[in-house]
Amino acid sequence: MDIFTEYFFQRALLGGLLIGLVAPLMGVFLVLRRLSMIGDTLAHVSIAGVALGFLINVYPIGVGLLFALIASFAIERLRKAYKTYAELSIAIIMSGGVALATMLFTLGKGFNINVMSYFFGSIYTLDNTDLWVVGGVAVIVIAFVAINYKEMFLLFFDEDAAGVSGLPLRFYNIMITMLTALVISVSIKIVGALLVSSLLTIPVACSLLVARSFKRSIFWSILFAEAAVLIGLISAGLWDLAPGASVVLVLIALLIGILFVKRGLRS
């Protein structure tokens, strides 16, 4: 149990808990809008930014964040162009992100190992700068949702009514995508680009099975995410497991457990 006294593990817990708070908070809105796959898209674009950051010797998460923000604008632009086939925007941007990341990998010699840690997560390497960035993003996301909660609730449940009532739909759509991009870009070092969308979607999937209202679904999704982060990181620290994978497997175990319980109650 000496691991709890180590600063690297304390930073890992703090960073994980912050992401466990904001990722499902954004995930609720994304799932309700049927945009669950946007997390994978922005994660792959962020990896391209991280690769460029290593290549030009600039703070990788910062460059990844910038790439994710640019991608969020591109997604909204393409969604407007393909209104009937909005999911095309996600596929197009993901393809571009993967291609760009691959190109940057081939240009760099010697930085690929560092970039690979962002694919699978390296939460134990979080430093104070990373924590400040994660904390700043958490404050921005929570503040925006708290201030615009009623407008976002109306937007996601009845977009036509929201438009008739005078809400600036374009502004809110762009802001939701941008905030998601911020969360994704700071999360990839914690759980990895290949697993980051799980923190956006699986806690929400769990909450939808137990919650009976929108507010409760937000509460339960955050609770499930925080529990998974705590259990996953502590298990990984005690038994030398992969931290990001441990968190995701705990989430999947929770989902399976809830499904079995609900099935047992019905029978």
C-alpha positions as CSV (number, residue, x, y, z in Angstrom):
1,M,0.0,0.0,0.0
2,D,3.0,2.3,-0.1
3,I,2.0,3.3,-3.6
4,F,-0.5,5.7,-2.2
5,T,2.3,7.8,-0.8
6,E,4.0,8.1,-4.1
7,Y,3.6,11.5,-5.8
8,F,3.2,10.0,-9.3
9,F,0.3,7.8,-8.1
10,Q,-1.3,10.8,-6.4
11,R,-1.1,12.8,-9.6
12,A,-2.5,9.9,-11.5
13,L,-5.5,9.6,-9.2
14,L,-6.2,13.3,-9.4
15,G,-5.9,13.4,-13.2
16,G,-8.0,10.3,-13.5
17,L,-10.8,11.6,-11.2
18,L,-10.9,14.9,-13.1
19,I,-11.3,13.1,-16.4
20,G,-13.8,10.8,-14.8
21,L,-15.9,13.8,-14.0
22,V,-15.9,15.7,-17.3
23,A,-15.8,12.8,-19.8
24,P,-19.1,11.2,-18.9
25,L,-20.6,14.7,-18.5
26,M,-19.9,15.4,-22.1
27,G,-20.7,11.8,-23.0
28,V,-24.3,12.1,-21.9
29,F,-24.9,14.8,-24.5
30,L,-23.0,13.0,-27.2
31,V,-24.9,9.7,-26.7
32,L,-28.2,11.4,-26.8
33,R,-27.2,13.0,-30.1
34,R,-26.0,9.7,-31.5
35,L,-22.5,11.0,-31.8
36,S,-20.8,8.3,-29.6
37,M,-18.1,7.7,-32.2
38,I,-16.9,11.3,-32.2
39,G,-14.6,10.4,-29.3
40,D,-12.5,8.0,-31.5
41,T,-12.3,10.5,-34.3
42,L,-11.0,13.4,-32.1
43,A,-8.7,11.0,-30.3
44,H,-7.0,10.0,-33.6
45,V,-6.7,13.6,-34.7
46,S,-5.2,14.5,-31.3
47,I,-2.6,11.8,-31.8
48,A,-1.5,13.5,-35.0
49,G,-1.1,16.7,-33.0
50,V,0.9,14.9,-30.3
51,A,3.2,13.4,-33.0
52,L,3.7,16.8,-34.5
53,G,4.4,18.2,-31.0
54,F,7.2,15.6,-30.5
55,L,8.5,16.3,-34.0
56,I,8.8,20.1,-33.5
57,N,9.6,19.9,-29.7
58,V,6.5,21.7,-28.5
59,Y,4.2,20.6,-25.6
60,P,2.5,17.5,-27.2
61,I,-0.8,17.8,-25.4
62,G,-1.1,21.4,-26.3
63,V,-0.6,20.6,-30.0
64,G,-3.0,17.7,-29.8
65,L,-5.5,20.0,-28.2
66,L,-5.2,22.5,-31.1
67,F,-5.6,19.7,-33.6
68,A,-8.7,18.5,-31.9
69,L,-10.2,21.9,-31.8
70,I,-9.6,22.3,-35.6
71,A,-11.1,18.9,-36.2
72,S,-14.2,19.9,-34.1
73,F,-14.8,22.9,-36.4
74,A,-14.3,20.7,-39.5
75,I,-16.8,18.1,-38.2
76,E,-19.5,20.7,-37.7
77,R,-18.8,22.1,-41.1
78,L,-19.1,18.7,-42.7
79,R,-22.2,17.9,-40.7
80,K,-23.8,21.0,-42.1
81,A,-22.8,20.0,-45.7
82,Y,-24.1,16.5,-45.2
83,K,-27.3,17.0,-43.2
84,T,-28.9,13.7,-44.2
85,Y,-25.6,11.8,-43.7
86,A,-24.2,13.6,-40.7
87,E,-22.1,10.5,-39.6
88,L,-20.0,11.0,-42.8
89,S,-18.3,13.9,-41.2
90,I,-17.0,11.7,-38.4
91,A,-15.7,9.0,-40.8
92,I,-14.0,11.6,-43.0
93,I,-12.2,13.4,-40.2
94,M,-11.1,10.1,-38.6
95,S,-9.6,9.0,-41.9
96,G,-7.7,12.3,-42.2
97,G,-6.5,12.1,-38.6
98,V,-5.2,8.5,-39.0
99,A,-3.5,9.4,-42.3
100,L,-1.9,12.5,-40.9
101,A,-0.7,10.7,-37.8
102,T,0.8,7.9,-39.9
103,M,2.6,10.5,-42.1
104,L,4.1,12.2,-39.0
105,F,5.2,8.9,-37.6
106,T,7.2,8.3,-40.8
107,L,8.8,11.8,-40.6
108,G,10.0,11.4,-37.0
109,K,12.9,9.2,-36.0
110,G,13.2,8.3,-32.4
111,F,10.0,9.9,-31.0
112,N,7.6,7.1,-31.9
113,I,8.0,5.3,-28.6
114,N,6.8,8.4,-26.8
115,V,3.9,8.8,-29.1
116,M,2.9,5.2,-28.6
117,S,2.4,5.9,-24.9
118,Y,-0.4,8.2,-25.9
119,F,-2.1,5.4,-27.8
120,F,-2.3,3.2,-24.7
121,G,-2.1,5.9,-22.0
122,S,0.7,6.8,-19.6
123,I,-1.1,8.2,-16.6
124,Y,1.8,7.6,-14.3
125,T,3.9,10.1,-16.2
126,L,1.5,13.0,-15.6
127,D,3.4,16.1,-14.4
128,N,2.1,19.3,-12.8
129,T,1.7,21.0,-16.2
130,D,-0.6,18.2,-17.4
131,L,-2.6,18.4,-14.2
132,W,-3.1,22.2,-14.6
133,V,-4.2,21.6,-18.2
134,V,-6.7,18.9,-17.2
135,G,-7.9,21.0,-14.3
136,G,-8.4,24.0,-16.6
137,V,-10.4,22.0,-19.1
138,A,-12.5,20.5,-16.3
139,V,-13.4,24.0,-15.0
140,I,-14.3,25.2,-18.5
141,V,-16.6,22.2,-19.2
142,I,-18.3,22.2,-15.8
143,A,-18.9,26.0,-16.0
144,F,-20.3,25.9,-19.5
145,V,-22.7,23.0,-18.7
146,A,-23.8,24.6,-15.4
147,I,-24.5,27.9,-17.1
148,N,-26.2,26.5,-20.2
149,Y,-27.9,23.4,-18.7
150,K,-31.5,24.3,-19.6
151,E,-30.6,25.3,-23.1
152,M,-28.6,22.2,-23.7
153,F,-31.4,20.0,-22.3
154,L,-33.9,21.5,-24.8
155,L,-31.4,21.3,-27.6
156,F,-30.7,17.6,-27.2
157,F,-34.2,16.5,-26.6
158,D,-36.0,18.6,-29.2
159,E,-33.7,20.5,-31.6
160,D,-36.6,21.9,-33.6
161,A,-38.3,23.4,-30.5
162,A,-35.0,24.8,-29.5
163,G,-34.6,26.5,-32.9
164,V,-38.1,27.9,-32.8
165,S,-37.5,29.3,-29.3
166,G,-34.6,31.3,-30.6
167,L,-31.6,29.3,-29.3
168,P,-28.5,29.7,-31.4
169,L,-28.2,26.1,-32.5
170,R,-25.0,26.6,-34.4
171,F,-23.3,28.1,-31.4
172,Y,-24.3,25.3,-29.1
173,N,-23.4,22.6,-31.6
174,I,-20.0,24.0,-32.1
175,M,-19.4,24.5,-28.4
176,I,-20.4,20.9,-27.6
177,T,-18.0,19.6,-30.2
178,M,-15.2,21.9,-29.0
179,L,-15.6,21.0,-25.4
180,T,-15.5,17.3,-26.4
181,A,-12.3,18.0,-28.3
182,L,-10.8,19.6,-25.2
183,V,-11.8,16.6,-23.0
184,I,-10.5,14.1,-25.6
185,S,-7.2,15.8,-26.1
186,V,-6.3,15.9,-22.4
187,S,-7.6,12.4,-21.8
188,I,-5.4,10.5,-24.2
189,K,-2.4,10.6,-21.9
190,I,-4.5,9.1,-19.1
191,V,-6.4,6.2,-20.8
192,G,-4.9,6.4,-24.3
193,A,-6.4,7.3,-27.7
194,L,-7.5,3.7,-28.3
195,L,-9.6,3.7,-25.1
196,V,-10.6,7.3,-24.6
197,S,-14.1,7.0,-26.1
198,S,-14.9,4.3,-23.5
199,L,-14.9,7.0,-20.8
200,L,-17.4,9.0,-22.8
201,T,-19.8,6.2,-23.6
202,I,-19.7,3.2,-21.2
203,P,-20.5,5.2,-18.0
204,V,-23.5,6.7,-19.9
205,A,-24.5,3.2,-21.1
206,C,-24.5,2.1,-17.5
207,S,-26.5,5.1,-16.3
208,L,-29.2,4.7,-19.0
209,L,-30.0,1.3,-17.5
210,V,-30.6,2.7,-14.0
211,A,-31.5,6.4,-14.3
212,R,-35.1,7.5,-14.8
213,S,-34.4,11.1,-15.6
214,F,-31.9,13.2,-17.5
215,K,-30.3,14.7,-14.3
216,R,-30.0,11.3,-12.7
217,S,-28.4,9.9,-15.9
218,I,-25.7,12.6,-15.6
219,F,-25.2,11.8,-11.9
220,W,-25.0,8.0,-12.4
221,S,-22.7,8.3,-15.4
222,I,-20.2,10.4,-13.4
223,L,-20.5,8.1,-10.4
224,F,-19.8,5.0,-12.5
225,A,-16.8,6.7,-14.2
226,E,-15.3,7.8,-10.9
227,A,-15.8,4.4,-9.3
228,A,-14.1,2.8,-12.3
229,V,-11.2,5.2,-12.2
230,L,-10.6,4.6,-8.5
231,I,-10.9,0.8,-8.7
232,G,-9.0,0.5,-12.0
233,L,-6.1,2.7,-10.9
234,I,-5.8,1.1,-7.4
235,S,-5.9,-2.4,-9.0
236,A,-3.3,-1.4,-11.6
237,G,-1.0,0.1,-8.9
238,L,-1.3,-2.9,-6.6
239,W,-0.9,-5.6,-9.2
240,D,1.2,-3.8,-11.9
241,L,-1.5,-3.8,-14.5
242,A,-2.1,-1.3,-17.4
243,P,-3.9,1.6,-15.8
244,G,-6.0,2.7,-18.8
245,A,-7.1,-0.8,-19.7
246,S,-7.9,-1.6,-16.0
247,V,-10.3,1.4,-15.9
248,V,-12.0,0.4,-19.1
249,L,-12.4,-3.2,-18.0
250,V,-13.9,-2.1,-14.7
251,L,-16.4,-0.1,-16.6
252,I,-17.3,-3.1,-18.8
253,A,-17.6,-5.3,-15.7
254,L,-20.0,-2.7,-14.2
255,L,-22.1,-2.6,-17.4
256,I,-22.3,-6.4,-17.5
257,G,-23.2,-6.6,-13.8
258,I,-26.0,-4.1,-14.2
259,L,-27.4,-6.0,-17.2
260,F,-27.4,-9.2,-15.3
261,V,-29.1,-7.6,-12.3
262,K,-31.8,-6.0,-14.4
263,R,-32.3,-9.3,-16.2
264,G,-32.6,-11.1,-12.9
265,L,-35.2,-8.5,-11.6
266,R,-37.3,-9.0,-14.7
267,S,-37.4,-12.8,-14.5
